[in-house]
Amino acid sequence: MELKKIHEILVNGGVIAYPTEAVFGLGCDPSNEQAITKILEIKKRTLEMGFVLLTPNIEIVSGWVNMSNKQLKIFSSPSKRPTTYIVPASVAAPKWLAVKNTLAIRLSNDPFIKNICGLLGLPIVSTSANLHGENPCKSAEEVQKIMGSQLDYIVFKPTGPFNNPSTIVDLSSGKTIRP
């Protein structure tokens, strides 16, 4: 029941808060520019900082990326901790998501992510649930207190086992942006 309600909220341009591997994230339908704008307003930040897309598999985002075979192999390889990869965007990627012609994408095995992406047929936007420059929220209660009135739904479940947000690696340069 909860998934159907969340799906309806997302396809209608809503913004949700949900647990990720380490912190709470804000999410929306990545194909909805107004929903992206709403997240920017909630967080008080600019679009140039970009967003992460969470997906259970590469197939869901394959039309939006333009990775070489080497990049695809690295992207698809299991990692010890959550890792977000900055990858070349294709011309089909929504322009409001592609920063400098790249997308930030993380594979997730989380059942919630698998289910919601399966219903959407798209990845879900993920950005930490916090005001720009502040520490990310680590619980649904903290999200409720800080920004609950601006959100359409909060998933009241615990975060995953990690203490820090994901590692970020630029697959074009090979550089680690955030360890």
OpenMM code with the backbone's topology and positions (N, CA, C; nanometers):
from openmm import Vec3, app, unit

residues = "MET GLU LEU LYS LYS ILE HIS GLU ILE LEU VAL ASN GLY GLY VAL ILE ALA TYR PRO THR GLU ALA VAL PHE GLY LEU GLY CYS ASP PRO SER ASN GLU GLN ALA ILE THR LYS ILE LEU GLU ILE LYS LYS ARG THR LEU GLU MET GLY PHE VAL LEU LEU THR PRO ASN ILE GLU ILE VAL SER GLY TRP VAL ASN MET SER ASN LYS GLN LEU LYS ILE PHE SER SER PRO SER LYS ARG PRO THR THR TYR ILE VAL PRO ALA SER VAL ALA ALA PRO LYS TRP LEU ALA VAL LYS ASN THR LEU ALA ILE ARG LEU SER ASN ASP PRO PHE ILE LYS ASN ILE CYS GLY LEU LEU GLY LEU PRO ILE VAL SER THR SER ALA ASN LEU HIS GLY GLU ASN PRO CYS LYS SER ALA GLU GLU VAL GLN LYS ILE MET GLY SER GLN LEU ASP TYR ILE VAL PHE LYS PRO THR GLY PRO PHE ASN ASN PRO SER THR ILE VAL ASP LEU SER SER GLY LYS THR ILE ARG PRO".split()
positions = [
    Vec3(0.0822, -0.1202, 0.0000),
    Vec3(0.0000, 0.0000, 0.0000),
    Vec3(0.0865, 0.1264, 0.0000),
    Vec3(0.1889, 0.1289, 0.0863),
    Vec3(0.2750, 0.2462, 0.0951),
    Vec3(0.3418, 0.2753, -0.0397),
    Vec3(0.3906, 0.1727, -0.1080),
    Vec3(0.4579, 0.1930, -0.2370),
    Vec3(0.3650, 0.2544, -0.3405),
    Vec3(0.2406, 0.2103, -0.3454),
    Vec3(0.1452, 0.2667, -0.4417),
    Vec3(0.1224, 0.4148, -0.4136),
    Vec3(0.1099, 0.4501, -0.2861),
    Vec3(0.0893, 0.5899, -0.2481),
    Vec3(0.2110, 0.6736, -0.2869),
    Vec3(0.3303, 0.6236, -0.2577),
    Vec3(0.4543, 0.6948, -0.2918),
    Vec3(0.4652, 0.7106, -0.4430),
    Vec3(0.4358, 0.6054, -0.5176),
    Vec3(0.4392, 0.6121, -0.6638),
    Vec3(0.3467, 0.7218, -0.7145),
    Vec3(0.2267, 0.7269, -0.6618),
    Vec3(0.1294, 0.8289, -0.7033),
    Vec3(0.1826, 0.9697, -0.6724),
    Vec3(0.2417, 0.9870, -0.5561),
    Vec3(0.2994, 1.1165, -0.5183),
    Vec3(0.4096, 1.1549, -0.6172),
    Vec3(0.4984, 1.0607, -0.6473),
    Vec3(0.6110, 1.0898, -0.7362),
    Vec3(0.5653, 1.1241, -0.8771),
    Vec3(0.4730, 1.0473, -0.9339),
    Vec3(0.4296, 1.0747, -1.0723),
    Vec3(0.3495, 1.2044, -1.0814),
    Vec3(0.3030, 1.2542, -0.9685),
    Vec3(0.2305, 1.3814, -0.9671),
    Vec3(0.3194, 1.4988, -0.9240),
    Vec3(0.4514, 1.4783, -0.9279),
    Vec3(0.5443, 1.5881, -0.9013),
    Vec3(0.5793, 1.6100, -0.7561),
    Vec3(0.5471, 1.5145, -0.6710),
    Vec3(0.5759, 1.5290, -0.5290),
    Vec3(0.7198, 1.4980, -0.4921),
    Vec3(0.7556, 1.5366, -0.3704),
    Vec3(0.8894, 1.5119, -0.3157),
    Vec3(0.8741, 1.4299, -0.1885),
    Vec3(0.9562, 1.3257, -0.1785),
    Vec3(0.9542, 1.2385, -0.0611),
    Vec3(1.0899, 1.2404, 0.0081),
    Vec3(1.0896, 1.1986, 0.1335),
    Vec3(1.2144, 1.1727, 0.2059),
    Vec3(1.2170, 1.0240, 0.2351),
    Vec3(1.3330, 0.9622, 0.2154),
    Vec3(1.3446, 0.8177, 0.2343),
    Vec3(1.4852, 0.7814, 0.2797),
    Vec3(1.4983, 0.6673, 0.3489),
    Vec3(1.6302, 0.6267, 0.3969),
    Vec3(1.7159, 0.5714, 0.2837),
    Vec3(1.8440, 0.6087, 0.2863),
    Vec3(1.9407, 0.5499, 0.1932),
    Vec3(2.0377, 0.4660, 0.2762),
    Vec3(2.1508, 0.4339, 0.2193),
    Vec3(2.2467, 0.3472, 0.2870),
    Vec3(2.3035, 0.4094, 0.4148),
    Vec3(2.3095, 0.5448, 0.4204),
    Vec3(2.3722, 0.6102, 0.5353),
    Vec3(2.2917, 0.7261, 0.5937),
    Vec3(2.2197, 0.7992, 0.5096),
    Vec3(2.1450, 0.9169, 0.5541),
    Vec3(2.0081, 0.9176, 0.4881),
    Vec3(1.9243, 1.0120, 0.5274),
    Vec3(1.7969, 1.0279, 0.4581),
    Vec3(1.8182, 1.1094, 0.3322),
    Vec3(1.7446, 1.0720, 0.2275),
    Vec3(1.7527, 1.1436, 0.1022),
    Vec3(1.6188, 1.2055, 0.0674),
    Vec3(1.6240, 1.3065, -0.0175),
    Vec3(1.5036, 1.3630, -0.0780),
    Vec3(1.4975, 1.3085, -0.2189),
    Vec3(1.3774, 1.2689, -0.2611),
    Vec3(1.3646, 1.2104, -0.3927),
    Vec3(1.2432, 1.2588, -0.4676),
    Vec3(1.2516, 1.2446, -0.6001),
    Vec3(1.1403, 1.2795, -0.6873),
    Vec3(1.1577, 1.2061, -0.8194),
    Vec3(1.0605, 1.2218, -0.9055),
    Vec3(1.0655, 1.1687, -1.0417),
    Vec3(1.1670, 1.2529, -1.1189),
    Vec3(1.2744, 1.1927, -1.1690),
    Vec3(1.3780, 1.2705, -1.2360),
    Vec3(1.3333, 1.3325, -1.3685),
    Vec3(1.2235, 1.2848, -1.4237),
    Vec3(1.1757, 1.3409, -1.5503),
    Vec3(1.0857, 1.4625, -1.5296),
    Vec3(1.0618, 1.4998, -1.4026),
    Vec3(0.9725, 1.6101, -1.3712),
    Vec3(1.0525, 1.7317, -1.3241),
    Vec3(1.0690, 1.8280, -1.4135),
    Vec3(1.1512, 1.9453, -1.3831),
    Vec3(1.0954, 2.0258, -1.2656),
    Vec3(0.9622, 2.0330, -1.2521),
    Vec3(0.9041, 2.1069, -1.1412),
    Vec3(0.9355, 2.0407, -1.0068),
    Vec3(0.9389, 1.9086, -1.0041),
    Vec3(0.9742, 1.8373, -0.8812),
    Vec3(1.1203, 1.8645, -0.8432),
    Vec3(1.2076, 1.8698, -0.9431),
    Vec3(1.3486, 1.9038, -0.9192),
    Vec3(1.3580, 2.0438, -0.8592),
    Vec3(1.2838, 2.1368, -0.9158),
    Vec3(1.2818, 2.2747, -0.8655),
    Vec3(1.2341, 2.2790, -0.7209),
    Vec3(1.1353, 2.1983, -0.6891),
    Vec3(1.0831, 2.1934, -0.5518),
    Vec3(1.1921, 2.1471, -0.4539),
    Vec3(1.2688, 2.0457, -0.4927),
    Vec3(1.3786, 1.9999, -0.4061),
    Vec3(1.4810, 2.1117, -0.3870),
    Vec3(1.5153, 2.1815, -0.4945),
    Vec3(1.6118, 2.2912, -0.4840),
    Vec3(1.5619, 2.3984, -0.3863),
    Vec3(1.4326, 2.4279, -0.3928),
    Vec3(1.3749, 2.5271, -0.3021),
    Vec3(1.3780, 2.4786, -0.1576),
    Vec3(1.3466, 2.3509, -0.1353),
    Vec3(1.3490, 2.2943, 0.0005),
    Vec3(1.4901, 2.3014, 0.0590),
    Vec3(1.5892, 2.2629, -0.0230),
    Vec3(1.7284, 2.2579, 0.0244),
    Vec3(1.7978, 2.3937, 0.0230),
    Vec3(1.7387, 2.4899, -0.0495),
    Vec3(1.7993, 2.6221, -0.0658),
    Vec3(1.9374, 2.6109, -0.1318),
    Vec3(1.9393, 2.5442, -0.2480),
    Vec3(2.0653, 2.5279, -0.3209),
    Vec3(2.0424, 2.5414, -0.4702),
    Vec3(2.1506, 2.5405, -0.5463),
    Vec3(2.1419, 2.5630, -0.6906),
    Vec3(2.1444, 2.4318, -0.7689),
    Vec3(2.0938, 2.4373, -0.8898),
    Vec3(2.0899, 2.3211, -0.9785),
    Vec3(2.2299, 2.2756, -1.0193),
    Vec3(2.3249, 2.3689, -1.0253),
    Vec3(2.4603, 2.3361, -1.0714),
    Vec3(2.5294, 2.2306, -0.9848),
    Vec3(2.4819, 2.2113, -0.8636),
    Vec3(2.5420, 2.1110, -0.7759),
    Vec3(2.4997, 1.9702, -0.8160),
    Vec3(2.3952, 1.9591, -0.8971),
    Vec3(2.3519, 1.8303, -0.9485),
    Vec3(2.2803, 1.7427, -0.8471),
    Vec3(2.2367, 1.6290, -0.8965),
    Vec3(2.1648, 1.5307, -0.8172),
    Vec3(2.2192, 1.3922, -0.8462),
    Vec3(2.2010, 1.3021, -0.7522),
    Vec3(2.2338, 1.1613, -0.7723),
    Vec3(2.1057, 1.0909, -0.8174),
    Vec3(2.1215, 0.9966, -0.9068),
    Vec3(2.0111, 0.9098, -0.9459),
    Vec3(2.0382, 0.7718, -0.8891),
    Vec3(1.9427, 0.7172, -0.8152),
    Vec3(1.9549, 0.5808, -0.7636),
    Vec3(1.8774, 0.4876, -0.8548),
    Vec3(1.9371, 0.3755, -0.8843),
    Vec3(1.8732, 0.2777, -0.9715),
    Vec3(1.9162, 0.1370, -0.9295),
    Vec3(1.8279, 0.0389, -0.9435),
    Vec3(1.8665, -0.0981, -0.9094),
    Vec3(1.9485, -0.1649, -1.0193),
    Vec3(1.9466, -0.1070, -1.1404),
    Vec3(2.0220, -0.1682, -1.2514),
    Vec3(2.0503, -0.0643, -1.3593),
    Vec3(2.1476, -0.0950, -1.4420),
    Vec3(2.1893, -0.0034, -1.5480),
    Vec3(2.0819, 0.0117, -1.6553),
    Vec3(2.0002, -0.0893, -1.6741),
    Vec3(1.8988, -0.0836, -1.7808),
    Vec3(1.8043, 0.0353, -1.7643),
    Vec3(1.7697, 0.0686, -1.6406),
    Vec3(1.6752, 0.1781, -1.6160),
    Vec3(1.7315, 0.3126, -1.6630),
    Vec3(1.8621, 0.3304, -1.6582),
    Vec3(1.9232, 0.4575, -1.6984),
    Vec3(1.9996, 0.4489, -1.8304),
    Vec3(1.9966, 0.3355, -1.8956),
    Vec3(2.0804, 0.3150, -2.0150),
    Vec3(2.0578, 0.4196, -2.1243),
    Vec3(1.9360, 0.4683, -2.1399),
    Vec3(1.9087, 0.5685, -2.2419),
    Vec3(1.9616, 0.7065, -2.2074),
    Vec3(1.9964, 0.7285, -2.0825),
    Vec3(2.0422, 0.8599, -2.0368),
    Vec3(2.1935, 0.8698, -2.0244),
    Vec3(2.2656, 0.7582, -2.0438),
    Vec3(2.4109, 0.7595, -2.0254),
    Vec3(2.4823, 0.7210, -2.1541),
    Vec3(2.6079, 0.7608, -2.1601),
    Vec3(2.6907, 0.7319, -2.2772),
    Vec3(2.8272, 0.6834, -2.2287),
    Vec3(2.8265, 0.5664, -2.1630),
    Vec3(2.9492, 0.5124, -2.1045),
    Vec3(3.0229, 0.4231, -2.2028),
    Vec3(3.1550, 0.4279, -2.1938),
    Vec3(3.2376, 0.3332, -2.2697),
    Vec3(3.2245, 0.1961, -2.2040),
    Vec3(3.2714, 0.0937, -2.2718),
    Vec3(3.2675, -0.0415, -2.2136),
    Vec3(3.3487, -0.0476, -2.0843),
    Vec3(3.4633, 0.0204, -2.0821),
    Vec3(3.5474, 0.0227, -1.9619),
    Vec3(3.4729, 0.0902, -1.8468),
    Vec3(3.4089, 0.2043, -1.8741),
    Vec3(3.3326, 0.2747, -1.7706),
    Vec3(3.2164, 0.1893, -1.7211),
    Vec3(3.1484, 0.1227, -1.8134),
    Vec3(3.0358, 0.0369, -1.7774),
    Vec3(3.0810, -0.0781, -1.6883),
    Vec3(3.1976, -0.1342, -1.7175),
    Vec3(3.2503, -0.2440, -1.6365),
    Vec3(3.2793, -0.1974, -1.4935),
    Vec3(3.3407, -0.0799, -1.4802),
    Vec3(3.3695, -0.0255, -1.3470),
    Vec3(3.2392, 0.0056, -1.2747),
    Vec3(3.1469, 0.0708, -1.3437),
    Vec3(3.0181, 0.1087, -1.2860),
    Vec3(2.9426, -0.0139, -1.2346),
    Vec3(2.9473, -0.1206, -1.3096),
    Vec3(2.8703, -0.2414, -1.2767),
    Vec3(2.9376, -0.3321, -1.1752),
    Vec3(3.0645, -0.3062, -1.1445),
    Vec3(3.1376, -0.3911, -1.0502),
    Vec3(3.0932, -0.3649, -0.9071),
    Vec3(3.0788, -0.4709, -0.8271),
    Vec3(3.0403, -0.4516, -0.6860),
    Vec3(3.1459, -0.3700, -0.6111),
    Vec3(3.1012, -0.2888, -0.5159),
    Vec3(3.1938, -0.2124, -0.4327),
    Vec3(3.1623, -0.2393, -0.2856),
    Vec3(3.2619, -0.2168, -0.2003),
    Vec3(3.2460, -0.2471, -0.0577),
    Vec3(3.1520, -0.1504, 0.0112),
    Vec3(3.1435, -0.0297, -0.0398),
    Vec3(3.0533, 0.0701, 0.0176),
    Vec3(2.9784, 0.1397, -0.0951),
    Vec3(2.8685, 0.2063, -0.0647),
    Vec3(2.7928, 0.2735, -0.1704),
    Vec3(2.8821, 0.3706, -0.2481),
    Vec3(2.8795, 0.3597, -0.3798),
    Vec3(2.9629, 0.4443, -0.4644),
    Vec3(2.8784, 0.5062, -0.5747),
    Vec3(2.8851, 0.6376, -0.5830),
    Vec3(2.8173, 0.7133, -0.6877),
    Vec3(2.9194, 0.7423, -0.7955),
    Vec3(2.8808, 0.7174, -0.9196),
    Vec3(2.9704, 0.7416, -1.0325),
    Vec3(2.9194, 0.8577, -1.1157),
    Vec3(3.0100, 0.9472, -1.1500),
    Vec3(2.9770, 1.0543, -1.2436),
    Vec3(3.0125, 1.0011, -1.3816),
    Vec3(2.9104, 0.9949, -1.4673),
    Vec3(2.9251, 0.9312, -1.5984),
    Vec3(2.8803, 1.0270, -1.7089),
    Vec3(2.9289, 1.0059, -1.8317),
    Vec3(2.8846, 1.0895, -1.9429),
    Vec3(2.7346, 1.0716, -1.9687),
    Vec3(2.6661, 1.1843, -1.9858),
    Vec3(2.5225, 1.1816, -2.0143),
    Vec3(2.5002, 1.1751, -2.1656),
    Vec3(2.3925, 1.1102, -2.2044),
    Vec3(2.3544, 1.1100, -2.3453),
    Vec3(2.2665, 1.2319, -2.3721),
    Vec3(2.2392, 1.2581, -2.4986),
    Vec3(2.1536, 1.3723, -2.5335),
    Vec3(2.0100, 1.3501, -2.4858),
    Vec3(1.9732, 1.2256, -2.4552),
    Vec3(1.8374, 1.1949, -2.4084),
    Vec3(1.8166, 1.2256, -2.2606),
    Vec3(1.9252, 1.2472, -2.1859),
    Vec3(1.9123, 1.2762, -2.0417),
    Vec3(1.8434, 1.4104, -2.0228),
    Vec3(1.7528, 1.4193, -1.9253),
    Vec3(1.6890, 1.5484, -1.8992),
    Vec3(1.7931, 1.6567, -1.8720),
    Vec3(1.7786, 1.7700, -1.9392),
    Vec3(1.8797, 1.8769, -1.9305),
    Vec3(1.8961, 1.9302, -1.7880),
    Vec3(1.7903, 1.9214, -1.7072),
    Vec3(1.7980, 1.9714, -1.5696),
    Vec3(1.8736, 1.8752, -1.4778),
    Vec3(1.9073, 1.7572, -1.5272),
    Vec3(1.9843, 1.6612, -1.4481),
    Vec3(2.1312, 1.6546, -1.4899),
    Vec3(2.1574, 1.6865, -1.6166),
    Vec3(2.2929, 1.6730, -1.6708),
    Vec3(2.3748, 1.7981, -1.6387),
    Vec3(2.4701, 1.7840, -1.5481),
    Vec3(2.5600, 1.8928, -1.5124),
    Vec3(2.6891, 1.8716, -1.5900),
    Vec3(2.7252, 1.9686, -1.6729),
    Vec3(2.8447, 1.9577, -1.7582),
    Vec3(2.8405, 1.8280, -1.8387),
    Vec3(2.7224, 1.7951, -1.8901),
    Vec3(2.7013, 1.6752, -1.9726),
    Vec3(2.7344, 1.5448, -1.9002),
    Vec3(2.7128, 1.5444, -1.7687),
    Vec3(2.7346, 1.4224, -1.6902),
    Vec3(2.6138, 1.3986, -1.5999),
    Vec3(2.6019, 1.2744, -1.5537),
    Vec3(2.5025, 1.2357, -1.4544),
    Vec3(2.5742, 1.1657, -1.3401),
    Vec3(2.5215, 1.1791, -1.2206),
    Vec3(2.5741, 1.1075, -1.1040),
    Vec3(2.4761, 0.9937, -1.0742),
    Vec3(2.5255, 0.8694, -1.0816),
    Vec3(2.4374, 0.7530, -1.0685),
    Vec3(2.4965, 0.6534, -0.9696),
    Vec3(2.4081, 0.5963, -0.8863),
    Vec3(2.4508, 0.4924, -0.7927),
    Vec3(2.3576, 0.3734, -0.8042),
    Vec3(2.4167, 0.2549, -0.8159),
    Vec3(2.3391, 0.1314, -0.8118),
    Vec3(2.3007, 0.1039, -0.6669),
    Vec3(2.1774, 0.0600, -0.6467),
    Vec3(2.1314, 0.0305, -0.5108),
    Vec3(2.0593, -0.1034, -0.5085),
    Vec3(2.0918, -0.1840, -0.4087),
    Vec3(2.0237, -0.3121, -0.3881),
    Vec3(1.9078, -0.3005, -0.2896),
    Vec3(1.8841, -0.1804, -0.2386),
    Vec3(1.7798, -0.1598, -0.1396),
    Vec3(1.6434, -0.1988, -0.1965),
    Vec3(1.5663, -0.2799, -0.1238),
    Vec3(1.4349, -0.3223, -0.1736),
    Vec3(1.3405, -0.2060, -0.2053),
    Vec3(1.3434, -0.1001, -0.1233),
    Vec3(1.2590, 0.0157, -0.1513),
    Vec3(1.2956, 0.0776, -0.2860),
    Vec3(1.4249, 0.0962, -0.3100),
    Vec3(1.4711, 0.1559, -0.4366),
    Vec3(1.4326, 0.0659, -0.5534),
    Vec3(1.4542, -0.0635, -0.5382),
    Vec3(1.4163, -0.1579, -0.6447),
    Vec3(1.2671, -0.1476, -0.6766),
    Vec3(1.1848, -0.1438, -0.5737),
    Vec3(1.0400, -0.1399, -0.5939),
    Vec3(0.9922, -0.0086, -0.6535),
    Vec3(1.0410, 0.1025, -0.5991),
    Vec3(0.9915, 0.2314, -0.6476),
    Vec3(1.0416, 0.2587, -0.7892),
    Vec3(1.1656, 0.2216, -0.8191),
    Vec3(1.2169, 0.2389, -0.9558),
    Vec3(1.1431, 0.1458, -1.0525),
    Vec3(1.1090, 0.0276, -1.0057),
    Vec3(1.0319, -0.0642, -1.0889),
    Vec3(0.8954, -0.0073, -1.1238),
    Vec3(0.8303, 0.0574, -1.0271),
    Vec3(0.7003, 0.1193, -1.0533),
    Vec3(0.7135, 0.2413, -1.1448),
    Vec3(0.8177, 0.3236, -1.1211),
    Vec3(0.8377, 0.4436, -1.2021),
    Vec3(0.8876, 0.4104, -1.3431),
    Vec3(0.9649, 0.3003, -1.3533),
    Vec3(1.0330, 0.2723, -1.4795),
    Vec3(1.1469, 0.3699, -1.5020),
    Vec3(1.1890, 0.4348, -1.3952),
    Vec3(1.2940, 0.5366, -1.3981),
    Vec3(1.3770, 0.5244, -1.2709),
    Vec3(1.4952, 0.5877, -1.2690),
    Vec3(1.5667, 0.5973, -1.1419),
    Vec3(1.4923, 0.6952, -1.0521),
    Vec3(1.5330, 0.7066, -0.9278),
    Vec3(1.4765, 0.8077, -0.8387),
    Vec3(1.5878, 0.9066, -0.8044),
    Vec3(1.5515, 1.0335, -0.7995),
    Vec3(1.6469, 1.1364, -0.7587),
    Vec3(1.6820, 1.1134, -0.6132),
    Vec3(1.8077, 1.1365, -0.5807),
    Vec3(1.8514, 1.1267, -0.4425),
    Vec3(1.9485, 1.2397, -0.4140),
    Vec3(1.9157, 1.3164, -0.3130),
    Vec3(2.0050, 1.4186, -0.2602),
    Vec3(1.9834, 1.4178, -0.1100),
    Vec3(2.0861, 1.4451, -0.0356),
    Vec3(2.0728, 1.4340, 0.1093),
    Vec3(1.9632, 1.5262, 0.1624),
    Vec3(1.8911, 1.4761, 0.2615),
    Vec3(1.7834, 1.5516, 0.3246),
    Vec3(1.8457, 1.6475, 0.4255),
    Vec3(1.8714, 1.7683, 0.3793),
    Vec3(1.9289, 1.8719, 0.4636),
    Vec3(1.9156, 2.0054, 0.3919),
    Vec3(1.9299, 2.1109, 0.4687),
    Vec3(1.9417, 2.2429, 0.4084),
    Vec3(2.0857, 2.2560, 0.3611),
    Vec3(2.1066, 2.3269, 0.2513),
    Vec3(2.2406, 2.3397, 0.1943),
    Vec3(2.3410, 2.3840, 0.3009),
    Vec3(2.4511, 2.3089, 0.3102),
    Vec3(2.5565, 2.3413, 0.4051),
    Vec3(2.5406, 2.2792, 0.5427),
    Vec3(2.4237, 2.2205, 0.5698),
    Vec3(2.3991, 2.1569, 0.6990),
    Vec3(2.4257, 2.0065, 0.6899),
    Vec3(2.4350, 1.9401, 0.8046),
    Vec3(2.4546, 1.7954, 0.8057),
    Vec3(2.3280, 1.7251, 0.7572),
    Vec3(2.3441, 1.6129, 0.6864),
    Vec3(2.2268, 1.5381, 0.6403),
    Vec3(2.1498, 1.4768, 0.7571),
    Vec3(2.0191, 1.4676, 0.7400),
    Vec3(1.9337, 1.4041, 0.8412),
    Vec3(1.9595, 1.2537, 0.8428),
    Vec3(1.9608, 1.1971, 0.9628),
    Vec3(1.9866, 1.0535, 0.9774),
    Vec3(1.8633, 0.9753, 1.0207),
    Vec3(1.7510, 1.0449, 1.0414),
    Vec3(1.6283, 0.9754, 1.0812),
    Vec3(1.5067, 1.0468, 1.0225),
    Vec3(1.3973, 0.9722, 1.0131),
    Vec3(1.2715, 1.0285, 0.9640),
    Vec3(1.2233, 1.1394, 1.0577),
    Vec3(1.2452, 1.1218, 1.1863),
    Vec3(1.2024, 1.2218, 1.2844),
    Vec3(1.2777, 1.3539, 1.2642),
    Vec3(1.4057, 1.3441, 1.2343),
    Vec3(1.4859, 1.4645, 1.2094),
    Vec3(1.4376, 1.5344, 1.0810),
    Vec3(1.4082, 1.4558, 0.9780),
    Vec3(1.3545, 1.5118, 0.8533),
    Vec3(1.2231, 1.5838, 0.8816),
    Vec3(1.1356, 1.5180, 0.9580),
    Vec3(1.0048, 1.5749, 0.9923),
    Vec3(1.0215, 1.7112, 1.0604),
    Vec3(1.1147, 1.7188, 1.1529),
    Vec3(1.1367, 1.8414, 1.2295),
    Vec3(1.1909, 1.9542, 1.1411),
    Vec3(1.2859, 1.9221, 1.0541),
    Vec3(1.3550, 2.0248, 0.9758),
    Vec3(1.2780, 2.0691, 0.8517),
    Vec3(1.2145, 1.9742, 0.7820),
    Vec3(1.1518, 2.0099, 0.6544),
    Vec3(1.0218, 1.9370, 0.6253),
    Vec3(0.9663, 1.8717, 0.7252),
    Vec3(0.8471, 1.7899, 0.7050),
    Vec3(0.7305, 1.8608, 0.6393),
    Vec3(0.7096, 1.9872, 0.6730),
    Vec3(0.5949, 2.0603, 0.6179),
    Vec3(0.6095, 2.0874, 0.4682),
    Vec3(0.7301, 2.0756, 0.4155),
    Vec3(0.7544, 2.1015, 0.2735),
    Vec3(0.7519, 1.9744, 0.1885),
    Vec3(0.7409, 1.8591, 0.2537),
    Vec3(0.7471, 1.7317, 0.1830),
    Vec3(0.6085, 1.6716, 0.1654),
    Vec3(0.5955, 1.5876, 0.0643),
    Vec3(0.4687, 1.5207, 0.0378),
    Vec3(0.4581, 1.3866, 0.1100),
    Vec3(0.5729, 1.3301, 0.1489),
    Vec3(0.5710, 1.2002, 0.2174),
    Vec3(0.7082, 1.1744, 0.2791),
    Vec3(0.7088, 1.1113, 0.3948),
    Vec3(0.8325, 1.0672, 0.4600),
    Vec3(0.8198, 0.9184, 0.4867),
    Vec3(0.9201, 0.8427, 0.4442),
    Vec3(0.9240, 0.6989, 0.4703),
    Vec3(0.9878, 0.6795, 0.6079),
    Vec3(0.9115, 0.6300, 0.7020),
    Vec3(0.9608, 0.6115, 0.8388),
    Vec3(1.0234, 0.4733, 0.8540),
    Vec3(1.1472, 0.4621, 0.8048),
    Vec3(1.2259, 0.3391, 0.8177),
    Vec3(1.3697, 0.3800, 0.8465),
    Vec3(1.4491, 0.2912, 0.9040),
    Vec3(1.5878, 0.3276, 0.9359),
    Vec3(1.6773, 0.3322, 0.8111),
    Vec3(1.7855, 0.4079, 0.8234),
    Vec3(1.8855, 0.4109, 0.7168),
    Vec3(1.9656, 0.2809, 0.7198),
    Vec3(2.0480, 0.2637, 0.6170),
    Vec3(2.1318, 0.1442, 0.6069),
    Vec3(2.2491, 0.1484, 0.7043),
    Vec3(2.3411, 0.0542, 0.6898),
    Vec3(2.4465, 0.0340, 0.7891),
    Vec3(2.5673, 0.1268, 0.7791),
    Vec3(2.5696, 0.2168, 0.6818),
    Vec3(2.6882, 0.3002, 0.6638),
    Vec3(2.6756, 0.4317, 0.7398),
    Vec3(2.7911, 0.4847, 0.7846),
    Vec3(2.7922, 0.6079, 0.8634),
    Vec3(2.8053, 0.7334, 0.7786),
    Vec3(2.8621, 0.7199, 0.6592),
    Vec3(2.8876, 0.8361, 0.5749),
    Vec3(2.8209, 0.8215, 0.4392),
    Vec3(2.7880, 0.9363, 0.3768),
    Vec3(2.7313, 0.9305, 0.2418),
    Vec3(2.8265, 0.8589, 0.1451),
    Vec3(2.7762, 0.8276, 0.0276),
    Vec3(2.8509, 0.7471, -0.0688),
    Vec3(2.9812, 0.8115, -0.1142),
    Vec3(3.0729, 0.7267, -0.1548),
    Vec3(3.1935, 0.7690, -0.2247),
    Vec3(3.1481, 0.8202, -0.3611),
    Vec3(3.2152, 0.9229, -0.4131),
    Vec3(3.1832, 0.9727, -0.5472),
    Vec3(3.3079, 0.9628, -0.6331),
    Vec3(3.2943, 0.8943, -0.7481),
    Vec3(3.4052, 0.8744, -0.8411),
    Vec3(3.3654, 0.9256, -0.9788),
    Vec3(3.4505, 1.0071, -1.0386),
    Vec3(3.4293, 1.0550, -1.1754),
    Vec3(3.4872, 0.9509, -1.2706),
    Vec3(3.4020, 0.8834, -1.3461),
    Vec3(3.4499, 0.7763, -1.4349),
    Vec3(3.5252, 0.8290, -1.5560),
    Vec3(3.5095, 0.9546, -1.5921),
    Vec3(3.5847, 1.0097, -1.7057),
    Vec3(3.7299, 1.0345, -1.6684),
    Vec3(3.7529, 1.0885, -1.5483),
    Vec3(3.8904, 1.1185, -1.5062),
    Vec3(3.9489, 1.0081, -1.4182),
    Vec3(3.8618, 0.9271, -1.3580),
    Vec3(3.9086, 0.8249, -1.2650),
    Vec3(3.9332, 0.8786, -1.1258),
    Vec3(3.9080, 1.0076, -1.1051),
    Vec3(3.9353, 1.0702, -0.9752),
    Vec3(3.8220, 1.0465, -0.8763),
    Vec3(3.8617, 1.0259, -0.7502),
    Vec3(3.7649, 1.0166, -0.6415),
    Vec3(3.7364, 1.1578, -0.5931),
    Vec3(3.6115, 1.1980, -0.6003),
    Vec3(3.5719, 1.3335, -0.5623),
    Vec3(3.5397, 1.3394, -0.4138),
    Vec3(3.4746, 1.2351, -0.3639),
    Vec3(3.4463, 1.2260, -0.2194),
    Vec3(3.4798, 1.0830, -0.1777),
    Vec3(3.5796, 1.0679, -0.0885),
    Vec3(3.6182, 0.9315, -0.0471),
    Vec3(3.5094, 0.8618, 0.0329),
] * unit.nanometer
topology = app.Topology()
chain = topology.addChain("A")
for resn in residues:
    res = topology.addResidue(resn, chain)
    for name in ("N", "CA", "C"):
        topology.addAtom(name, app.Element.getBySymbol(name[0]), res)
